C-alpha cells in the first residue's frame, strides 16, 4: 500500500503527531517507500520497505494487534 494511505489512517489516532514524525523520518531516509500488511484480522505484521541512500533495501517491521 502507498505510505500516504497507511499513515493517513494513523492520523486519526491519539498518537497522530508521533506517527506524522515517523512518516517524515521514513520519507527522509528512504525512497521508493511501500507499506506491506501481512496476516490475519487480529494480528498483522507491518513492513515499511524502502531504499536507503546506500542503495540497500531496508524494511523496518512492527506488529499491530487488534483488541
KAFEN-V925768 format. One record per residue. N is the residue number from 1. PHI is phi as a letter, one per 30 degrees, with the letter a starting at -180 (NA if undefined). NEAR is the number of other ideal C-beta (glycine too) atoms within 10 Angstrom. D_LAST is the distance of its C-alpha to the last C-alpha in Angstrom with 1 decimal. Layout:
n:N phi:PHI near:NEAR d_last:D_LAST
n:N phi:PHI near:NEAR d_last:D_LAST
This chain:
n:1 phi:NA near:11 d_last:22.9
n:2 phi:d near:10 d_last:24.9
n:3 phi:d near:17 d_last:23.7
n:4 phi:d near:11 d_last:24.5
n:5 phi:d near:9 d_last:22.1
n:6 phi:d near:18 d_last:19.2
n:7 phi:d near:20 d_last:20.0
n:8 phi:d near:12 d_last:20.7
n:9 phi:d near:10 d_last:17.1
n:10 phi:d near:14 d_last:16.2
n:11 phi:d near:12 d_last:19.1
n:12 phi:c near:8 d_last:17.1
n:13 phi:c near:10 d_last:14.8
n:14 phi:d near:6 d_last:16.1
n:15 phi:c near:11 d_last:17.1
n:16 phi:e near:12 d_last:19.1
n:17 phi:d near:10 d_last:22.3
n:18 phi:d near:11 d_last:21.0
n:19 phi:d near:17 d_last:19.8
n:20 phi:d near:13 d_last:23.2
n:21 phi:d near:11 d_last:25.0
n:22 phi:d near:15 d_last:23.2
n:23 phi:e near:19 d_last:24.1
n:24 phi:d near:11 d_last:27.7
n:25 phi:d near:10 d_last:28.0
n:26 phi:d near:17 d_last:27.1
n:27 phi:d near:14 d_last:29.5
n:28 phi:d near:8 d_last:32.2
n:29 phi:c near:14 d_last:31.9
n:30 phi:b near:20 d_last:31.3
n:31 phi:c near:10 d_last:32.8
n:32 phi:h near:8 d_last:31.8
n:33 phi:d near:18 d_last:28.1
n:34 phi:b near:14 d_last:25.6
n:35 phi:c near:17 d_last:21.8
n:36 phi:c near:14 d_last:20.6
n:37 phi:c near:11 d_last:17.1
n:38 phi:b near:11 d_last:17.2
n:39 phi:k near:12 d_last:15.0
n:40 phi:d near:7 d_last:12.9
n:41 phi:d near:6 d_last:10.0
n:42 phi:d near:9 d_last:7.2
n:43 phi:b near:11 d_last:9.3
n:44 phi:b near:15 d_last:11.9
n:45 phi:d near:12 d_last:14.9
n:46 phi:b near:16 d_last:16.6
n:47 phi:c near:14 d_last:20.3
n:48 phi:c near:20 d_last:22.6
n:49 phi:c near:16 d_last:26.0
n:50 phi:a near:19 d_last:29.2
n:51 phi:c near:14 d_last:32.8
n:52 phi:d near:11 d_last:34.1
n:53 phi:e near:8 d_last:37.6
n:54 phi:d near:7 d_last:38.9
n:55 phi:j near:6 d_last:38.1
n:56 phi:d near:8 d_last:35.4
n:57 phi:d near:11 d_last:32.1
n:58 phi:b near:14 d_last:29.1
n:59 phi:b near:11 d_last:25.4
n:60 phi:e near:13 d_last:23.1
n:61 phi:b near:11 d_last:19.8
n:62 phi:b near:9 d_last:16.2
n:63 phi:b near:10 d_last:12.9
n:64 phi:c near:11 d_last:9.7
n:65 phi:b near:8 d_last:6.4
n:66 phi:d near:8 d_last:3.8
n:67 phi:c near:3 d_last:0.0
